[in-house]
Amino acid sequence: MSTKKISIGTKPTAKPAPVAADAWVESRVPAEGPEPMKRLTIDVPESLHRSIKAQCAMRGTKIADEVRELLLQKYGQA
């Protein structure tokens, strides 16, 4: 059995971030990309959840994708 030696790095310090880093964070332009998502939690009857889950499984889709599509149909895209 061989012994494996590991080295432990230096202890982190409480030094503040460099001023350049703070300036970069404050002045950066948001990247063009997908719109950020927000979580929506709802309660549904167990029987309805079971039905939705079964239908999604047969179609090979996710419940979240199906619900998003229904909400877009009802409320449109912003």
Phi and psi in radians as a Rosetta constraint file:
Dihedral C 1 N 2 CA 2 C 2 CIRCULARHARMONIC -1.679 0.35
Dihedral N 2 CA 2 C 2 N 3 CIRCULARHARMONIC 2.668 0.35
Dihedral C 2 N 3 CA 3 C 3 CIRCULARHARMONIC -1.732 0.35
Dihedral N 3 CA 3 C 3 N 4 CIRCULARHARMONIC 2.265 0.35
Dihedral C 3 N 4 CA 4 C 4 CIRCULARHARMONIC -1.721 0.35
Dihedral N 4 CA 4 C 4 N 5 CIRCULARHARMONIC 2.223 0.35
Dihedral C 4 N 5 CA 5 C 5 CIRCULARHARMONIC -1.757 0.35
Dihedral N 5 CA 5 C 5 N 6 CIRCULARHARMONIC 2.371 0.35
Dihedral C 5 N 6 CA 6 C 6 CIRCULARHARMONIC -2.188 0.35
Dihedral N 6 CA 6 C 6 N 7 CIRCULARHARMONIC 2.627 0.35
Dihedral C 6 N 7 CA 7 C 7 CIRCULARHARMONIC -1.923 0.35
Dihedral N 7 CA 7 C 7 N 8 CIRCULARHARMONIC 2.500 0.35
Dihedral C 7 N 8 CA 8 C 8 CIRCULARHARMONIC -1.748 0.35
Dihedral N 8 CA 8 C 8 N 9 CIRCULARHARMONIC 2.293 0.35
Dihedral C 8 N 9 CA 9 C 9 CIRCULARHARMONIC -1.201 0.35
Dihedral N 9 CA 9 C 9 N 10 CIRCULARHARMONIC -3.080 0.35
Dihedral C 9 N 10 CA 10 C 10 CIRCULARHARMONIC -1.276 0.35
Dihedral N 10 CA 10 C 10 N 11 CIRCULARHARMONIC 2.734 0.35
Dihedral C 10 N 11 CA 11 C 11 CIRCULARHARMONIC -1.249 0.35
Dihedral N 11 CA 11 C 11 N 12 CIRCULARHARMONIC 2.338 0.35
Dihedral C 11 N 12 CA 12 C 12 CIRCULARHARMONIC -1.061 0.35
Dihedral N 12 CA 12 C 12 N 13 CIRCULARHARMONIC 2.584 0.35
Dihedral C 12 N 13 CA 13 C 13 CIRCULARHARMONIC -1.895 0.35
Dihedral N 13 CA 13 C 13 N 14 CIRCULARHARMONIC 2.890 0.35
Dihedral C 13 N 14 CA 14 C 14 CIRCULARHARMONIC -1.718 0.35
Dihedral N 14 CA 14 C 14 N 15 CIRCULARHARMONIC 0.443 0.35
Dihedral C 14 N 15 CA 15 C 15 CIRCULARHARMONIC -1.171 0.35
Dihedral N 15 CA 15 C 15 N 16 CIRCULARHARMONIC 2.454 0.35
Dihedral C 15 N 16 CA 16 C 16 CIRCULARHARMONIC -1.185 0.35
Dihedral N 16 CA 16 C 16 N 17 CIRCULARHARMONIC 2.719 0.35
Dihedral C 16 N 17 CA 17 C 17 CIRCULARHARMONIC -1.111 0.35
Dihedral N 17 CA 17 C 17 N 18 CIRCULARHARMONIC 2.596 0.35
Dihedral C 17 N 18 CA 18 C 18 CIRCULARHARMONIC -1.023 0.35
Dihedral N 18 CA 18 C 18 N 19 CIRCULARHARMONIC 2.602 0.35
Dihedral C 18 N 19 CA 19 C 19 CIRCULARHARMONIC -1.021 0.35
Dihedral N 19 CA 19 C 19 N 20 CIRCULARHARMONIC -0.645 0.35
Dihedral C 19 N 20 CA 20 C 20 CIRCULARHARMONIC -1.049 0.35
Dihedral N 20 CA 20 C 20 N 21 CIRCULARHARMONIC -0.661 0.35
Dihedral C 20 N 21 CA 21 C 21 CIRCULARHARMONIC -1.157 0.35
Dihedral N 21 CA 21 C 21 N 22 CIRCULARHARMONIC -0.756 0.35
Dihedral C 21 N 22 CA 22 C 22 CIRCULARHARMONIC -1.086 0.35
Dihedral N 22 CA 22 C 22 N 23 CIRCULARHARMONIC -0.735 0.35
Dihedral C 22 N 23 CA 23 C 23 CIRCULARHARMONIC -1.109 0.35
Dihedral N 23 CA 23 C 23 N 24 CIRCULARHARMONIC -0.701 0.35
Dihedral C 23 N 24 CA 24 C 24 CIRCULARHARMONIC -1.115 0.35
Dihedral N 24 CA 24 C 24 N 25 CIRCULARHARMONIC -0.769 0.35
Dihedral C 24 N 25 CA 25 C 25 CIRCULARHARMONIC -1.089 0.35
Dihedral N 25 CA 25 C 25 N 26 CIRCULARHARMONIC -0.738 0.35
Dihedral C 25 N 26 CA 26 C 26 CIRCULARHARMONIC -1.254 0.35
Dihedral N 26 CA 26 C 26 N 27 CIRCULARHARMONIC -0.512 0.35
Dihedral C 26 N 27 CA 27 C 27 CIRCULARHARMONIC -1.786 0.35
Dihedral N 27 CA 27 C 27 N 28 CIRCULARHARMONIC -0.043 0.35
Dihedral C 27 N 28 CA 28 C 28 CIRCULARHARMONIC -1.222 0.35
Dihedral N 28 CA 28 C 28 N 29 CIRCULARHARMONIC 2.657 0.35
Dihedral C 28 N 29 CA 29 C 29 CIRCULARHARMONIC -1.686 0.35
Dihedral N 29 CA 29 C 29 N 30 CIRCULARHARMONIC 2.286 0.35
Dihedral C 29 N 30 CA 30 C 30 CIRCULARHARMONIC -1.021 0.35
Dihedral N 30 CA 30 C 30 N 31 CIRCULARHARMONIC 2.429 0.35
Dihedral C 30 N 31 CA 31 C 31 CIRCULARHARMONIC -1.191 0.35
Dihedral N 31 CA 31 C 31 N 32 CIRCULARHARMONIC 2.480 0.35
Dihedral C 31 N 32 CA 32 C 32 CIRCULARHARMONIC -1.324 0.35
Dihedral N 32 CA 32 C 32 N 33 CIRCULARHARMONIC 2.120 0.35
Dihedral C 32 N 33 CA 33 C 33 CIRCULARHARMONIC -2.927 0.35
Dihedral N 33 CA 33 C 33 N 34 CIRCULARHARMONIC -2.897 0.35
Dihedral C 33 N 34 CA 34 C 34 CIRCULARHARMONIC -1.118 0.35
Dihedral N 34 CA 34 C 34 N 35 CIRCULARHARMONIC 2.606 0.35
Dihedral C 34 N 35 CA 35 C 35 CIRCULARHARMONIC -1.129 0.35
Dihedral N 35 CA 35 C 35 N 36 CIRCULARHARMONIC 2.422 0.35
Dihedral C 35 N 36 CA 36 C 36 CIRCULARHARMONIC -1.054 0.35
Dihedral N 36 CA 36 C 36 N 37 CIRCULARHARMONIC 2.588 0.35
Dihedral C 36 N 37 CA 37 C 37 CIRCULARHARMONIC -1.719 0.35
Dihedral N 37 CA 37 C 37 N 38 CIRCULARHARMONIC 2.675 0.35
Dihedral C 37 N 38 CA 38 C 38 CIRCULARHARMONIC -2.141 0.35
Dihedral N 38 CA 38 C 38 N 39 CIRCULARHARMONIC 2.520 0.35
Dihedral C 38 N 39 CA 39 C 39 CIRCULARHARMONIC -1.497 0.35
Dihedral N 39 CA 39 C 39 N 40 CIRCULARHARMONIC 2.422 0.35
Dihedral C 39 N 40 CA 40 C 40 CIRCULARHARMONIC -2.225 0.35
Dihedral N 40 CA 40 C 40 N 41 CIRCULARHARMONIC 2.132 0.35
Dihedral C 40 N 41 CA 41 C 41 CIRCULARHARMONIC -1.989 0.35
Dihedral N 41 CA 41 C 41 N 42 CIRCULARHARMONIC 2.248 0.35
Dihedral C 41 N 42 CA 42 C 42 CIRCULARHARMONIC -2.323 0.35
Dihedral N 42 CA 42 C 42 N 43 CIRCULARHARMONIC 2.746 0.35
Dihedral C 42 N 43 CA 43 C 43 CIRCULARHARMONIC -1.854 0.35
Dihedral N 43 CA 43 C 43 N 44 CIRCULARHARMONIC 2.307 0.35
Dihedral C 43 N 44 CA 44 C 44 CIRCULARHARMONIC -2.278 0.35
Dihedral N 44 CA 44 C 44 N 45 CIRCULARHARMONIC 2.709 0.35
Dihedral C 44 N 45 CA 45 C 45 CIRCULARHARMONIC -1.043 0.35
Dihedral N 45 CA 45 C 45 N 46 CIRCULARHARMONIC 2.574 0.35
Dihedral C 45 N 46 CA 46 C 46 CIRCULARHARMONIC -0.991 0.35
Dihedral N 46 CA 46 C 46 N 47 CIRCULARHARMONIC -0.692 0.35
Dihedral C 46 N 47 CA 47 C 47 CIRCULARHARMONIC -1.133 0.35
Dihedral N 47 CA 47 C 47 N 48 CIRCULARHARMONIC -0.673 0.35
Dihedral C 47 N 48 CA 48 C 48 CIRCULARHARMONIC -1.166 0.35
Dihedral N 48 CA 48 C 48 N 49 CIRCULARHARMONIC -0.749 0.35
Dihedral C 48 N 49 CA 49 C 49 CIRCULARHARMONIC -1.061 0.35
Dihedral N 49 CA 49 C 49 N 50 CIRCULARHARMONIC -0.756 0.35
Dihedral C 49 N 50 CA 50 C 50 CIRCULARHARMONIC -1.061 0.35
Dihedral N 50 CA 50 C 50 N 51 CIRCULARHARMONIC -0.751 0.35
Dihedral C 50 N 51 CA 51 C 51 CIRCULARHARMONIC -1.135 0.35
Dihedral N 51 CA 51 C 51 N 52 CIRCULARHARMONIC -0.802 0.35
Dihedral C 51 N 52 CA 52 C 52 CIRCULARHARMONIC -1.074 0.35
Dihedral N 52 CA 52 C 52 N 53 CIRCULARHARMONIC -0.796 0.35
Dihedral C 52 N 53 CA 53 C 53 CIRCULARHARMONIC -1.080 0.35
Dihedral N 53 CA 53 C 53 N 54 CIRCULARHARMONIC -0.729 0.35
Dihedral C 53 N 54 CA 54 C 54 CIRCULARHARMONIC -1.129 0.35
Dihedral N 54 CA 54 C 54 N 55 CIRCULARHARMONIC -0.782 0.35
Dihedral C 54 N 55 CA 55 C 55 CIRCULARHARMONIC -1.102 0.35
Dihedral N 55 CA 55 C 55 N 56 CIRCULARHARMONIC -0.740 0.35
Dihedral C 55 N 56 CA 56 C 56 CIRCULARHARMONIC -1.132 0.35
Dihedral N 56 CA 56 C 56 N 57 CIRCULARHARMONIC -0.691 0.35
Dihedral C 56 N 57 CA 57 C 57 CIRCULARHARMONIC -1.102 0.35
Dihedral N 57 CA 57 C 57 N 58 CIRCULARHARMONIC -0.718 0.35
Dihedral C 57 N 58 CA 58 C 58 CIRCULARHARMONIC -1.153 0.35
Dihedral N 58 CA 58 C 58 N 59 CIRCULARHARMONIC -0.591 0.35
Dihedral C 58 N 59 CA 59 C 59 CIRCULARHARMONIC -1.533 0.35
Dihedral N 59 CA 59 C 59 N 60 CIRCULARHARMONIC -0.198 0.35
Dihedral C 59 N 60 CA 60 C 60 CIRCULARHARMONIC 1.266 0.35
Dihedral N 60 CA 60 C 60 N 61 CIRCULARHARMONIC 0.558 0.35
Dihedral C 60 N 61 CA 61 C 61 CIRCULARHARMONIC -2.018 0.35
Dihedral N 61 CA 61 C 61 N 62 CIRCULARHARMONIC 2.957 0.35
Dihedral C 61 N 62 CA 62 C 62 CIRCULARHARMONIC -1.709 0.35
Dihedral N 62 CA 62 C 62 N 63 CIRCULARHARMONIC 2.576 0.35
Dihedral C 62 N 63 CA 63 C 63 CIRCULARHARMONIC -1.018 0.35
Dihedral N 63 CA 63 C 63 N 64 CIRCULARHARMONIC -0.769 0.35
Dihedral C 63 N 64 CA 64 C 64 CIRCULARHARMONIC -1.028 0.35
Dihedral N 64 CA 64 C 64 N 65 CIRCULARHARMONIC -0.709 0.35
Dihedral C 64 N 65 CA 65 C 65 CIRCULARHARMONIC -1.143 0.35
Dihedral N 65 CA 65 C 65 N 66 CIRCULARHARMONIC -0.708 0.35
Dihedral C 65 N 66 CA 66 C 66 CIRCULARHARMONIC -1.122 0.35
Dihedral N 66 CA 66 C 66 N 67 CIRCULARHARMONIC -0.786 0.35
Dihedral C 66 N 67 CA 67 C 67 CIRCULARHARMONIC -1.146 0.35
Dihedral N 67 CA 67 C 67 N 68 CIRCULARHARMONIC -0.732 0.35
Dihedral C 67 N 68 CA 68 C 68 CIRCULARHARMONIC -1.014 0.35
Dihedral N 68 CA 68 C 68 N 69 CIRCULARHARMONIC -0.748 0.35
Dihedral C 68 N 69 CA 69 C 69 CIRCULARHARMONIC -1.107 0.35
Dihedral N 69 CA 69 C 69 N 70 CIRCULARHARMONIC -0.763 0.35
Dihedral C 69 N 70 CA 70 C 70 CIRCULARHARMONIC -1.097 0.35
Dihedral N 70 CA 70 C 70 N 71 CIRCULARHARMONIC -0.729 0.35
Dihedral C 70 N 71 CA 71 C 71 CIRCULARHARMONIC -1.145 0.35
Dihedral N 71 CA 71 C 71 N 72 CIRCULARHARMONIC -0.666 0.35
Dihedral C 71 N 72 CA 72 C 72 CIRCULARHARMONIC -1.147 0.35
Dihedral N 72 CA 72 C 72 N 73 CIRCULARHARMONIC -0.678 0.35
Dihedral C 72 N 73 CA 73 C 73 CIRCULARHARMONIC -1.106 0.35
Dihedral N 73 CA 73 C 73 N 74 CIRCULARHARMONIC -0.694 0.35
Dihedral C 73 N 74 CA 74 C 74 CIRCULARHARMONIC -1.327 0.35
Dihedral N 74 CA 74 C 74 N 75 CIRCULARHARMONIC -0.767 0.35
Dihedral C 74 N 75 CA 75 C 75 CIRCULARHARMONIC -1.952 0.35
Dihedral N 75 CA 75 C 75 N 76 CIRCULARHARMONIC -0.079 0.35
Dihedral C 75 N 76 CA 76 C 76 CIRCULARHARMONIC 1.246 0.35
Dihedral N 76 CA 76 C 76 N 77 CIRCULARHARMONIC 3.016 0.35
Dihedral C 76 N 77 CA 77 C 77 CIRCULARHARMONIC -1.585 0.35
Dihedral N 77 CA 77 C 77 N 78 CIRCULARHARMONIC 2.485 0.35
